[in-house]
């Protein structure tokens, strides 16, 4: 089921251009390495700023983490996106609408958002009750609208998600999100 959700998010983000390649493996590798593309993901995010700390109606570190009886597992999603320089301000308007959609979504427990303007990157980290809640969110509202315009807004992005226990949720941070994204293949827009 996790593979099918990843396929949906990739398809929505790729303007519906879903292909038959394994969504966990991502897009086909570039035939020739592109130094500019390699530099994008190699940028050291020394100016990373957390615009919204990991919090929501189901999770708040200042109140002890998970706010309800622990479940057997949760779904964690993270993204790393590089909006096109000329579209960054317009894209930021979508971020507010997407955060509001998240806050109203069934099964959405916590969201964190961060950026590094020097690297031109935006990151998200979210916790979900289950995969179907993530699937519903990704395929509707402001999120689906923004992702359907991916070619207009993005140079590239990476996404991934995984299941986690309550103990793993309590220790979730940007370092674990970055580590999870290391194996994800980037999607490129030309």
Backbone as a printed PyTorch tensor [residue, N CA C, xyz], in Angstrom:
tensor([[[  0.8170,  -1.1950,   0.0000],
         [  0.0000,   0.0000,   0.0000],
         [  0.8600,   1.2580,   0.0000]],

        [[  2.0040,   1.2580,   0.6900],
         [  2.8530,   2.4370,   0.6840],
         [  3.3220,   2.7620,  -0.7210]],

        [[  3.6230,   1.7450,  -1.5140],
         [  4.0750,   1.9690,  -2.8790],
         [  2.9950,   2.6650,  -3.6930]],

        [[  1.7250,   2.2730,  -3.5030],
         [  0.6420,   2.8850,  -4.2730],
         [  0.4560,   4.3500,  -3.8990]],

        [[  0.6440,   4.6990,  -2.6420],
         [  0.5240,   6.0960,  -2.2270],
         [  1.6660,   6.9120,  -2.8220]],

        [[  2.8630,   6.3840,  -2.8250],
         [  3.9800,   7.0810,  -3.4350],
         [  3.7070,   7.2990,  -4.9120]],

        [[  3.1380,   6.3030,  -5.5730],
         [  2.8040,   6.4450,  -6.9910],
         [  1.7960,   7.5650,  -7.1870]],

        [[  0.7960,   7.6590,  -6.3220],
         [ -0.2000,   8.7180,  -6.4560],
         [  0.4570,  10.0820,  -6.3060]],

        [[  1.2580,  10.2610,  -5.2850],
         [  1.8760,  11.5650,  -5.0490],
         [  2.7860,  11.9270,  -6.2090]],

        [[  3.5570,  10.9740,  -6.7190],
         [  4.4070,  11.2500,  -7.8710],
         [  3.5770,  11.6030,  -9.0910]],

        [[  2.4670,  10.9080,  -9.3090],
         [  1.6200,  11.1890, -10.4660],
         [  0.9920,  12.5730, -10.3610]],

        [[  0.4580,  12.9130,  -9.2000],
         [ -0.1240,  14.2380,  -9.0160],
         [  0.9420,  15.2920,  -9.2190]],

        [[  2.1120,  15.0740,  -8.6490],
         [  3.1790,  16.0560,  -8.7420],
         [  3.7630,  16.1480, -10.1470]],

        [[  3.5920,  15.1360, -10.9360],
         [  4.1390,  15.1160, -12.2910],
         [  3.0770,  15.4290, -13.3310]],

        [[  2.0790,  16.2290, -12.9410],
         [  1.0240,  16.6460, -13.8480],
         [  0.2750,  15.4580, -14.4270]],

        [[  0.1280,  14.4210, -13.6450],
         [ -0.6230,  13.2670, -14.0970],
         [  0.1460,  12.3860, -15.0520]],

        [[  1.3950,  12.6890, -15.2750],
         [  2.1780,  11.9030, -16.2240],
         [  2.7480,  10.6780, -15.5390]],

        [[  1.8910,   9.8220, -15.0630],
         [  2.3080,   8.6160, -14.3580],
         [  2.8990,   7.6380, -15.3580]],

        [[  4.0560,   7.0930, -15.0460],
         [  4.6250,   6.1260, -15.9490],
         [  4.6560,   4.7670, -15.2870]],

        [[  5.1960,   3.7920, -15.9640],
         [  5.1610,   2.4270, -15.4740],
         [  6.3940,   2.0570, -14.6620]],

        [[  7.3060,   2.9760, -14.4710],
         [  8.4890,   2.6670, -13.6810],
         [  8.1240,   2.5770, -12.2120]],

        [[  8.8950,   1.8450, -11.4630],
         [  8.6670,   1.6410, -10.0430],
         [  8.7230,   2.9800,  -9.3160]],

        [[  7.6060,   3.4260,  -8.6700],
         [  7.5930,   4.7440,  -8.0260],
         [  8.5650,   4.8700,  -6.8680]],

        [[  8.9330,   3.7620,  -6.2470],
         [  9.9040,   3.8390,  -5.1580],
         [ 11.2850,   4.1510,  -5.7230]],

        [[ 11.5700,   3.6300,  -6.9090],
         [ 12.8530,   3.8840,  -7.5430],
         [ 12.8800,   5.2610,  -8.1980]],

        [[ 11.7230,   5.8220,  -8.5050],
         [ 11.6500,   7.1620,  -9.0840],
         [ 11.8160,   7.1630, -10.5810]],

        [[ 12.1160,   8.3010, -11.1030],
         [ 12.2850,   8.4930, -12.5400],
         [ 13.5600,   7.8070, -13.0200]],

        [[ 13.6130,   7.5820, -14.3090],
         [ 14.8050,   6.9850, -14.9010],
         [ 16.0050,   7.9030, -14.6780]],

        [[ 17.1560,   7.3070, -14.5190],
         [ 18.3740,   8.0850, -14.3010],
         [ 18.6970,   8.8970, -15.5470]],

        [[ 19.3210,  10.0380, -15.3420],
         [ 19.7450,  10.8630, -16.4650],
         [ 20.8520,  10.1330, -17.2150]],

        [[ 20.8380,  10.1830, -18.5700],
         [ 21.8750,   9.4970, -19.3230],
         [ 23.2620,  10.0930, -19.0860]],

        [[ 23.3480,  11.4120, -18.9270],
         [ 24.6140,  12.0830, -18.6710],
         [ 24.4600,  12.9380, -17.4230]],

        [[ 25.3720,  12.8040, -16.4550],
         [ 25.2510,  13.6320, -15.2550],
         [ 25.2560,  15.1180, -15.5950]],

        [[ 24.3970,  15.8580, -14.9330],
         [ 24.2850,  17.2970, -15.1530],
         [ 24.8430,  17.9890, -13.9110]],

        [[ 25.9800,  18.7090, -14.0290],
         [ 26.6110,  19.3270, -12.8530],
         [ 25.6980,  20.3080, -12.1170]],

        [[ 24.8810,  21.0770, -12.8420],
         [ 23.9860,  22.0380, -12.1900],
         [ 22.9500,  21.2990, -11.3450]],

        [[ 22.4530,  20.2100, -11.8640],
         [ 21.4770,  19.4210, -11.1060],
         [ 22.1120,  18.7850,  -9.8790]],

        [[ 23.3050,  18.2650, -10.0280],
         [ 24.0000,  17.6600,  -8.8890],
         [ 24.2460,  18.6990,  -7.8010]],

        [[ 24.5830,  19.9300,  -8.2030],
         [ 24.8590,  20.9960,  -7.2390],
         [ 23.6170,  21.3740,  -6.4450]],

        [[ 22.4510,  21.2800,  -7.0660],
         [ 21.2080,  21.6330,  -6.3860],
         [ 21.0330,  20.8050,  -5.1090]],

        [[ 21.1760,  19.4990,  -5.2070],
         [ 21.0060,  18.6270,  -4.0510],
         [ 22.2410,  18.5570,  -3.1620]],

        [[ 23.3800,  19.0720,  -3.6310],
         [ 24.6020,  19.0790,  -2.8190],
         [ 24.7290,  20.3350,  -1.9680]],

        [[ 23.8400,  21.3050,  -2.1550],
         [ 23.9170,  22.5630,  -1.4110],
         [ 23.8030,  22.2940,   0.0930]],

        [[ 24.7320,  22.8510,   0.8530],
         [ 24.7440,  22.6960,   2.3070],
         [ 23.7720,  23.7090,   2.9100]],

        [[ 22.7170,  23.2380,   3.4950],
         [ 21.6410,  24.1060,   3.9920],
         [ 22.0010,  24.7790,   5.3160]],

        [[ 23.0360,  25.6020,   5.2980],
         [ 23.4740,  26.2840,   6.5200],
         [ 22.4980,  27.3790,   6.9400]],

        [[ 21.6700,  27.8620,   6.0280],
         [ 20.6950,  28.9000,   6.3490],
         [ 19.2890,  28.3650,   6.5500]],

        [[ 19.1700,  27.0530,   6.8360],
         [ 17.8530,  26.4420,   6.9960],
         [ 17.1050,  27.0620,   8.1820]],

        [[ 15.8800,  27.4720,   7.9130],
         [ 15.0310,  28.0840,   8.9330],
         [ 13.7200,  27.3070,   9.0020]],

        [[ 13.3480,  26.9140,  10.1940],
         [ 12.0790,  26.2220,  10.3890],
         [ 10.9840,  27.2740,  10.5290]],

        [[ 10.1000,  27.3240,   9.5320],
         [  9.0000,  28.2850,   9.5490],
         [  7.8280,  27.8210,  10.3940]],

        [[  7.6700,  26.5490,  10.5140],
         [  6.6230,  25.9480,  11.3530],
         [  7.2280,  24.6980,  11.9600]],

        [[  7.2980,  24.6530,  13.2890],
         [  7.8510,  23.4790,  13.9530],
         [  6.8470,  22.3330,  13.8800]],

        [[  7.3290,  21.1220,  14.0840],
         [  6.4910,  19.9250,  13.9860],
         [  5.4100,  19.9660,  15.0630]],

        [[  4.2070,  20.3100,  14.6360],
         [  3.0810,  20.3980,  15.5550],
         [  1.7730,  20.2770,  14.7910]],

        [[  0.7350,  19.9790,  15.5190],
         [ -0.5970,  19.8530,  14.9430],
         [ -1.5500,  19.3470,  16.0080]],

        [[ -2.7460,  19.0100,  15.5830],
         [ -3.7440,  18.5990,  16.5760],
         [ -3.4390,  17.2510,  17.2240]],

        [[ -2.4820,  16.5010,  16.6540],
         [ -2.1510,  15.2040,  17.2370],
         [ -0.7660,  15.0990,  17.8160]],

        [[  0.0160,  16.1810,  17.7210],
         [  1.4040,  16.1170,  18.1670],
         [  1.8900,  17.5100,  18.5250]],

        [[  2.5530,  17.6010,  19.6810],
         [  3.1460,  18.8690,  20.1140],
         [  4.2770,  18.5290,  21.0780]],

        [[  5.5130,  18.7630,  20.6560],
         [  6.6730,  18.4270,  21.5070],
         [  6.6170,  19.1200,  22.8600]],

        [[  6.1320,  20.3590,  22.8780],
         [  6.0970,  21.0920,  24.1520],
         [  5.1070,  20.4790,  25.1330]],

        [[  4.2000,  19.6310,  24.6330],
         [  3.2290,  18.9570,  25.5030],
         [  3.4990,  17.4580,  25.6040]],

        [[  4.7080,  17.0380,  25.2200],
         [  5.0870,  15.6410,  25.3930],
         [  5.0460,  14.7900,  24.1440]],

        [[  4.8050,  15.3730,  22.9810],
         [  4.7980,  14.5920,  21.7440],
         [  3.3930,  14.2300,  21.3030]],

        [[  3.1430,  12.9370,  21.1670],
         [  1.8200,  12.4840,  20.7360],
         [  0.7740,  12.8680,  21.7710]],

        [[ -0.3600,  13.3660,  21.3020],
         [ -1.3870,  13.8910,  22.2090],
         [ -2.5350,  12.9140,  22.4760]],

        [[ -2.4790,  11.7410,  21.8930],
         [ -3.5140,  10.7280,  22.1170],
         [ -2.8260,   9.4060,  22.4390]],

        [[ -3.6270,   8.4180,  22.7950],
         [ -3.0690,   7.0870,  23.0360],
         [ -2.2900,   6.6490,  21.8020]],

        [[ -1.0750,   6.1350,  22.0010],
         [ -0.2670,   5.7340,  20.8470],
         [ -0.9490,   4.6620,  20.0010]],

        [[ -0.7840,   4.7810,  18.6950],
         [ -1.2610,   3.7860,  17.7340],
         [ -0.1300,   2.7790,  17.5100]],

        [[ -0.4390,   1.6900,  16.8320],
         [  0.6140,   0.7110,  16.5390],
         [  1.6100,   1.2540,  15.5230]],

        [[  1.1450,   2.1240,  14.6220],
         [  2.0610,   2.7400,  13.6640],
         [  1.4580,   4.0270,  13.1110]],

        [[  2.3280,   4.8150,  12.5280],
         [  1.9720,   6.0860,  11.9090],
         [  2.6360,   6.1320,  10.5340]],

        [[  2.2150,   7.0630,   9.7170],
         [  2.8770,   7.2950,   8.4390],
         [  3.5630,   8.6530,   8.5210]],

        [[  4.8270,   8.6710,   8.1540],
         [  5.6160,   9.9020,   8.1150],
         [  5.9100,  10.2080,   6.6530]],

        [[  5.7150,  11.4620,   6.2770],
         [  5.9710,  11.9060,   4.9070],
         [  6.9410,  13.0760,   4.9610]],

        [[  7.8680,  13.1220,   4.0140],
         [  8.7620,  14.2640,   3.9200],
         [  9.0160,  14.6110,   2.4630]],

        [[  9.2180,  15.8940,   2.2290],
         [  9.5010,  16.3670,   0.8700],
         [ 10.6370,  17.3750,   0.9000]],

        [[ 11.3020,  17.4760,  -0.2310],
         [ 12.3830,  18.4280,  -0.4570],
         [ 12.1220,  18.9940,  -1.8490]],

        [[ 11.7830,  20.2700,  -1.9520],
         [ 11.3900,  20.8480,  -3.2310],
         [ 12.2220,  22.0830,  -3.5550]],

        [[ 12.5050,  22.2330,  -4.8310],
         [ 13.2480,  23.3790,  -5.3280],
         [ 12.3630,  24.1570,  -6.2980]],

        [[ 11.6220,  25.1520,  -5.7820],
         [ 10.8150,  25.9790,  -6.6860],
         [ 11.7180,  26.7720,  -7.6310]],

        [[ 11.2330,  27.0050,  -8.8330],
         [ 11.9720,  27.8390,  -9.7850],
         [ 12.1130,  29.2360,  -9.1900]],

        [[ 13.2760,  29.8440,  -9.3690],
         [ 13.5610,  31.1490,  -8.7580],
         [ 12.4830,  32.1810,  -9.0800]],

        [[ 12.0270,  32.2240, -10.3070],
         [ 11.0240,  33.2150, -10.7100],
         [  9.6440,  32.9320, -10.1380]],

        [[  9.4480,  31.7600,  -9.5840],
         [  8.1300,  31.3620,  -9.0760],
         [  8.0910,  31.1860,  -7.5620]],

        [[  9.1650,  31.4600,  -6.8670],
         [  9.2200,  31.1940,  -5.4200],
         [  8.1580,  31.9480,  -4.6330]],

        [[  7.9710,  33.2200,  -4.9220],
         [  6.9680,  33.9910,  -4.1660],
         [  5.5550,  33.4800,  -4.4380]],

        [[  5.2560,  33.1810,  -5.6980],
         [  3.9430,  32.6360,  -6.0310],
         [  3.7410,  31.2840,  -5.3640]],

        [[  4.8020,  30.4630,  -5.3680],
         [  4.7040,  29.1550,  -4.7200],
         [  4.4440,  29.3080,  -3.2210]],

        [[  5.0710,  30.2970,  -2.5930],
         [  4.8710,  30.5080,  -1.1510],
         [  3.3990,  30.7770,  -0.8160]],

        [[  2.6700,  31.3680,  -1.7410],
         [  1.2350,  31.5810,  -1.4880],
         [  0.5010,  30.2500,  -1.3930]],

        [[  0.9490,  29.2760,  -2.1650],
         [  0.3390,  27.9490,  -2.0700],
         [  0.6650,  27.2790,  -0.7420]],

        [[  1.8490,  27.5280,  -0.2110],
         [  2.2530,  26.8720,   1.0390],
         [  1.2650,  27.1910,   2.1600]],

        [[  0.8280,  28.4460,   2.2560],
         [ -0.1590,  28.8060,   3.2810],
         [ -1.4690,  28.0690,   3.0910]],

        [[ -1.9390,  27.9650,   1.8600],
         [ -3.1880,  27.2530,   1.5850],
         [ -3.0420,  25.7590,   1.8560]],

        [[ -1.8860,  25.2160,   1.5420],
         [ -1.6430,  23.7890,   1.7910],
         [ -1.5780,  23.5190,   3.2920]],

        [[ -0.9400,  24.4020,   4.0520],
         [ -0.8840,  24.2320,   5.5120],
         [ -2.2840,  24.2990,   6.1110]],

        [[ -3.1250,  25.2070,   5.6220],
         [ -4.5090,  25.2840,   6.1110],
         [ -5.2790,  24.0120,   5.7630]],

        [[ -5.0600,  23.4860,   4.5560],
         [ -5.6920,  22.2200,   4.1720],
         [ -5.2240,  21.1020,   5.0960]],

        [[ -3.9170,  21.0650,   5.3770],
         [ -3.3770,  20.0550,   6.2790],
         [ -4.0690,  20.1180,   7.6330]],

        [[ -4.1570,  21.3240,   8.1940],
         [ -4.7430,  21.4960,   9.5270],
         [ -6.1900,  21.0160,   9.5940]],

        [[ -6.9020,  21.0250,   8.4660],
         [ -8.3010,  20.5930,   8.4280],
         [ -8.4670,  19.1540,   7.9540]],

        [[ -7.3870,  18.4800,   7.6050],
         [ -7.4690,  17.1400,   7.0080],
         [ -7.6380,  16.0370,   8.0450]],

        [[ -8.4730,  15.0660,   7.6920],
         [ -8.6540,  13.8630,   8.5100],
         [ -7.3130,  13.1330,   8.6150]],

        [[ -6.9540,  12.7430,   9.8090],
         [ -5.7610,  11.9340,  10.0190],
         [ -4.4400,  12.6870,  10.0060]],

        [[ -4.4710,  13.9990,   9.8290],
         [ -3.2460,  14.8000,   9.8380],
         [ -2.8920,  15.1270,  11.2770]],

        [[ -1.7310,  14.6770,  11.7300],
         [ -1.3570,  14.8590,  13.1340],
         [ -0.3910,  16.0090,  13.3630]],

        [[  0.5980,  16.1880,  12.4870],
         [  1.5900,  17.2530,  12.6860],
         [  2.2640,  17.5840,  11.3710]],

        [[  2.6480,  18.8610,  11.2630],
         [  3.3330,  19.3480,  10.0710],
         [  4.4460,  20.2970,  10.4830]],

        [[  5.5870,  20.1580,   9.8210],
         [  6.6960,  21.1120,   9.9490],
         [  7.0690,  21.5780,   8.5470]],

        [[  7.4600,  22.8310,   8.4380],
         [  7.8680,  23.4130,   7.1590],
         [  9.1430,  24.2070,   7.4000]],

        [[ 10.0970,  24.0720,   6.4950],
         [ 11.3440,  24.8190,   6.6190],
         [ 11.8960,  25.1830,   5.2530]],

        [[ 12.7470,  26.2040,   5.2300],
         [ 13.3450,  26.6660,   3.9780],
         [ 14.7940,  27.0710,   4.1820]],

        [[ 15.5090,  27.0770,   3.0880],
         [ 16.8430,  27.6670,   3.0390],
         [ 16.8830,  28.4700,   1.7460]],

        [[ 16.7500,  29.7870,   1.8640],
         [ 16.7150,  30.6370,   0.6790],
         [ 18.0300,  30.6130,  -0.0820]],

        [[ 19.1410,  30.4200,   0.6090],
         [ 20.4350,  30.3440,  -0.0640],
         [ 20.5290,  29.1450,  -0.9970]],

        [[ 19.9010,  28.0500,  -0.6240],
         [ 19.8830,  26.8560,  -1.4640],
         [ 18.6240,  26.7950,  -2.3310]],

        [[ 17.6530,  27.6470,  -2.0360],
         [ 16.4190,  27.6460,  -2.8200],
         [ 15.5500,  26.4350,  -2.5590]],

        [[ 15.5950,  25.9050,  -1.3420],
         [ 14.8750,  24.6670,  -1.0320],
         [ 13.7750,  24.9060,  -0.0050]],

        [[ 12.7050,  24.1590,  -0.1540],
         [ 11.6570,  24.0970,   0.8460],
         [ 11.4810,  22.6530,   1.2660]],

        [[ 11.2400,  22.4310,   2.5460],
         [ 11.0690,  21.0640,   3.0640],
         [  9.7930,  20.9740,   3.8790]],

        [[  9.1830,  19.7870,   3.8420],
         [  8.0610,  19.4930,   4.7210],
         [  8.3340,  18.1790,   5.4470]],

        [[  7.7270,  18.0450,   6.5900],
         [  7.7690,  16.8260,   7.3780],
         [  6.4010,  16.7160,   8.0340]],

        [[  5.7130,  15.5930,   7.8340],
         [  4.3700,  15.4640,   8.4010],
         [  4.1430,  14.0720,   8.9610]],

        [[  3.2250,  14.0140,   9.9250],
         [  2.8380,  12.7590,  10.5690],
         [  1.3570,  12.5430,  10.3070]],

        [[  1.0140,  11.3120,   9.9200],
         [ -0.3550,  10.9380,   9.5580],
         [ -0.7970,   9.7130,  10.3430]],

        [[ -2.0960,   9.6390,  10.6260],
         [ -2.6350,   8.4480,  11.2850],
         [ -2.4340,   7.2070,  10.4270]],

        [[ -2.6440,   7.3460,   9.1350],
         [ -2.5240,   6.2000,   8.2280],
         [ -2.3080,   6.6780,   6.8000]],

        [[ -2.0240,   5.7300,   5.9320],
         [ -1.7420,   6.0510,   4.5460],
         [ -2.9500,   6.6180,   3.8050]],

        [[ -4.1420,   6.1500,   4.1280],
         [ -5.3170,   6.6630,   3.4130],
         [ -5.5360,   8.1510,   3.6930]],

        [[ -5.2160,   8.6110,   4.8860],
         [ -5.3290,  10.0380,   5.1960],
         [ -4.3340,  10.8490,   4.3600]],

        [[ -3.1010,  10.3590,   4.2480],
         [ -2.0990,  11.0090,   3.4080],
         [ -2.5570,  11.0190,   1.9510]],

        [[ -3.0620,   9.9000,   1.4710],
         [ -3.5550,   9.7690,   0.1000],
         [ -4.6650,  10.7810,  -0.1670]],

        [[ -5.6350,  10.8860,   0.7370],
         [ -6.7390,  11.8370,   0.5720],
         [ -6.2310,  13.2770,   0.4910]],

        [[ -5.3050,  13.6260,   1.3570],
         [ -4.7310,  14.9720,   1.3690],
         [ -3.9930,  15.2760,   0.0620]],

        [[ -3.1080,  14.3520,  -0.3440],
         [ -2.2650,  14.5910,  -1.5170],
         [ -3.0610,  14.7380,  -2.8050]],

        [[ -4.2330,  14.1280,  -2.8480],
         [ -5.0020,  14.1110,  -4.0940],
         [ -6.1710,  15.0880,  -4.0970]],

        [[ -6.1520,  16.0580,  -3.1990],
         [ -7.2860,  16.9820,  -3.1520],
         [ -6.8400,  18.3990,  -2.7860]],

        [[ -7.7440,  19.3340,  -2.9460],
         [ -7.5840,  20.6990,  -2.4630],
         [ -6.3710,  21.4360,  -2.9920]],

        [[ -5.8740,  22.3300,  -2.1510],
         [ -4.7470,  23.1910,  -2.5130],
         [ -3.5030,  22.3840,  -2.8600]],

        [[ -3.3050,  21.2570,  -2.1820],
         [ -2.1320,  20.4340,  -2.4620],
         [ -2.1870,  19.8870,  -3.8830]],

        [[ -3.3010,  19.2980,  -4.2680],
         [ -3.4280,  18.7530,  -5.6190],
         [ -3.3110,  19.8560,  -6.6660]],

        [[ -3.8770,  21.0160,  -6.3770],
         [ -3.7840,  22.1560,  -7.2970],
         [ -2.3240,  22.5600,  -7.5040]],

        [[ -1.5800,  22.7080,  -6.4200],
         [ -0.1710,  23.1060,  -6.5350],
         [  0.6400,  22.0390,  -7.2660]],

        [[  0.4160,  20.7760,  -6.9480],
         [  1.1840,  19.7080,  -7.5740],
         [  0.8350,  19.5510,  -9.0540]],

        [[ -0.3950,  19.8570,  -9.4280],
         [ -0.7620,  19.7650, -10.8410],
         [ -0.0340,  20.8260, -11.6660]],

        [[  0.4890,  21.8290, -10.9920],
         [  1.2370,  22.8960, -11.6560],
         [  2.7490,  22.7400, -11.4110]],

        [[  3.1500,  21.5210, -11.0940],
         [  4.5420,  21.2560, -10.7560],
         [  5.5450,  21.7260, -11.7820]],

        [[  5.2530,  21.4940, -13.0520],
         [  6.1870,  21.8900, -14.0990],
         [  6.3740,  23.4080, -14.1260]],

        [[  5.3130,  24.1310, -13.7860],
         [  5.3710,  25.5920, -13.7480],
         [  6.1810,  26.0980, -12.5400]],

        [[  6.0990,  25.3990, -11.4090],
         [  6.6820,  25.8700, -10.1570],
         [  8.0520,  25.3060,  -9.8020]],

        [[  8.3090,  24.0550, -10.1610],
         [  9.4890,  23.3690,  -9.6400],
         [ 10.5880,  23.1420, -10.6580]],

        [[ 11.8170,  23.1680, -10.1540],
         [ 12.9340,  22.6210, -10.9070],
         [ 13.0090,  21.1300, -10.6220]],

        [[ 12.8470,  20.7780,  -9.3440],
         [ 12.9720,  19.3830,  -8.9240],
         [ 12.3860,  19.2060,  -7.5340]],

        [[ 12.1050,  17.9600,  -7.1900],
         [ 11.7000,  17.6350,  -5.8220],
         [ 11.9750,  16.1680,  -5.5390]],

        [[ 12.0180,  15.8360,  -4.2670],
         [ 12.1020,  14.4600,  -3.7840],
         [ 11.0190,  14.2880,  -2.7350]],

        [[ 10.4420,  13.1090,  -2.6880],
         [  9.4850,  12.7770,  -1.6430],
         [  9.7220,  11.3490,  -1.1840]],

        [[  9.3180,  11.0710,   0.0330],
         [  9.2940,   9.7030,   0.5170],
         [  8.3960,   9.6420,   1.7480]],

        [[  7.9760,   8.4420,   2.0740],
         [  7.2220,   8.2420,   3.3060],
         [  7.4820,   6.8370,   3.8240]],

        [[  7.2130,   6.6460,   5.1130],
         [  7.4780,   5.3660,   5.7560],
         [  6.5790,   5.2280,   6.9660]],

        [[  6.4980,   4.0070,   7.4800],
         [  5.7380,   3.7930,   8.7070],
         [  6.7000,   3.9160,   9.8870]],

        [[  6.1640,   4.3850,  11.0020],
         [  6.9740,   4.5950,  12.2030],
         [  6.1660,   4.2580,  13.4410]],

        [[  6.8560,   3.8180,  14.4600],
         [  6.2220,   3.5380,  15.7450],
         [  6.0740,   4.8370,  16.5390]],

        [[  5.3540,   4.7820,  17.6330],
         [  5.1930,   5.9520,  18.4960],
         [  6.5480,   6.4310,  19.0190]],

        [[  7.4350,   5.4990,  19.3730],
         [  8.7710,   5.8860,  19.8470],
         [  9.5600,   6.6080,  18.7590]],

        [[  9.4410,   6.1290,  17.5270],
         [ 10.1360,   6.7760,  16.4220],
         [  9.5620,   8.1650,  16.1530]],

        [[  8.2520,   8.3130,  16.3110],
         [  7.6030,   9.6120,  16.1100],
         [  8.1440,  10.6210,  17.1160]],

        [[  8.3000,  10.2020,  18.3490],
         [  8.7780,  11.1110,  19.3910],
         [ 10.1880,  11.6450,  19.1170]],

        [[ 10.9840,  10.9090,  18.3390],
         [ 12.3460,  11.3720,  18.0550],
         [ 12.4920,  11.9200,  16.6260]],

        [[ 11.3950,  12.0900,  15.9290],
         [ 11.4120,  12.5730,  14.5440],
         [ 11.9340,  14.0020,  14.4730]],

        [[ 12.8400,  14.2550,  13.5120],
         [ 13.3790,  15.6020,  13.3300],
         [ 13.8380,  15.7720,  11.8820]],

        [[ 14.3740,  16.9540,  11.5660],
         [ 14.8170,  17.2210,  10.1980],
         [ 15.9700,  16.3200,   9.7860]],

        [[ 16.8020,  15.9180,  10.7100],
         [ 17.9110,  15.0210,  10.3840],
         [ 17.3770,  13.6820,   9.8900]],

        [[ 16.3750,  13.1320,  10.5690],
         [ 15.7980,  11.8610,  10.1140],
         [ 15.0750,  12.0290,   8.7800]],

        [[ 14.4610,  13.1880,   8.5580],
         [ 13.7990,  13.4480,   7.2740],
         [ 14.8310,  13.5000,   6.1430]],

        [[ 15.9340,  14.2010,   6.3810],
         [ 16.9800,  14.2900,   5.3560],
         [ 17.5580,  12.9080,   5.0470]],

        [[ 17.7820,  12.1230,   6.0910],
         [ 18.3320,  10.7800,   5.9100],
         [ 17.3780,   9.9200,   5.0760]],

        [[ 16.0810,  10.0270,   5.3370],
         [ 15.0960,   9.2460,   4.5820],
         [ 15.0730,   9.6520,   3.1100]],

        [[ 15.3020,  10.9260,   2.8320],
         [ 15.2710,  11.4030,   1.4440],
         [ 16.5300,  11.0830,   0.6510]],

        [[ 17.6100,  10.6970,   1.3160],
         [ 18.8580,  10.4080,   0.6110],
         [ 18.6710,   9.3400,  -0.4620]],

        [[ 17.8560,   8.3440,  -0.1930],
         [ 17.6620,   7.2530,  -1.1500],
         [ 16.5940,   7.5590,  -2.2000]],

        [[ 15.8430,   8.6250,  -2.0150],
         [ 14.7720,   8.9580,  -2.9670],
         [ 15.3540,   9.5670,  -4.2370]],

        [[ 14.8200,   9.1300,  -5.3570],
         [ 15.2650,   9.6730,  -6.6450],
         [ 14.5600,  11.0020,  -6.9000]],

        [[ 15.2770,  12.0150,  -7.3630],
         [ 14.6170,  13.2970,  -7.6490],
         [ 13.7550,  13.2270,  -8.9060]],

        [[ 12.6960,  14.0180,  -8.9070],
         [ 11.8980,  14.2400, -10.1040],
         [ 12.3550,  15.5800, -10.6470]],

        [[ 12.6560,  15.6210, -11.9390],
         [ 13.1590,  16.8410, -12.5850],
         [ 12.1560,  17.3500, -13.5850]],

        [[ 12.0250,  18.6600, -13.6580],
         [ 11.2360,  19.2970, -14.6940],
         [ 12.2000,  20.0450, -15.5990]],

        [[ 12.0370,  19.8770, -16.8910],
         [ 12.9400,  20.5440, -17.8450],
         [ 12.3290,  21.7990, -18.3740]]])
